Amino acid sequence: MNIKKALVSTLGTAAVLGAGFFASTTSANADVRVSVKTGDTVSKIANQYNSSVSSIEKANGLKNVNLIYVGESLVVPSASSTSTTTTSSQASTPSQATTSTYSTNTNNSANYTGTNNYSSQSASTGTTSAASTTSTSGNSSSAKAWIANKESGGSYSARNGQYVGKYQLSASYLHGDYSAANQEKVANNYVTSRYGSWSAAKSFWQANGWY
């Protein structure tokens, strides 16, 4: 019985040493580039590749580590893949000390899950806001084109008495500069100050026949 115990103890110790050597080998891996998938966060990626949030933030110049997008490409400094970590844990299963370490890592992963949920919600909110902004911008551009068509058929050179150009602005507004760039600039300023948006200006035009 004593001989068997000694043999088991020796095998367990060998497994621990083997796991430590394997881990040190993988830590020398170079930086890697990963593509953000649905549900990913900086914390999750850092944990997965044995990196850190701050190093990923610095390497990619992130302004907000809680806001990343699906398909975005990130550089992960000094990365070590999860598959390597898992293999090390399996190889060291016979050792009680290594089993405790694996349990601690599992707890850390659980802690990260809480952070990930928050980060995922933030990313989702950011995506929704961006989609909303894009939709609003599209509506505004459509309304702007609609007004230009009604006013001048979209021509920068159209004239009607004192009213000039694509948006039929008063010549006094343009201060003698009838270039396309100045017409766009002055039209945007006029609509923003008077109506707040091109969509609102379009609604006014539809109700009154002018804006």
Secondary structure, 3 states (H helix, E strand, C coil): CHHHHHHHHHHHHHHHHHHHHHHHHHCCCCCEEEECCCCCCHHHHHHHCCCCHHHHHHHHCCCCCCCCCCCCEEEECCCCCHHHHHHHHHHCCCCHHHHHHHHHHHHHHHHHHHHHHHHHHHHHHHHHHHHHHHHHHHHHHHHHHHHHHHHHCCCCCCEECCEECCCCEEHHHHCCCCCHHHHHHHHHHHHHHHCCCHHHHHHHHHHHCCC
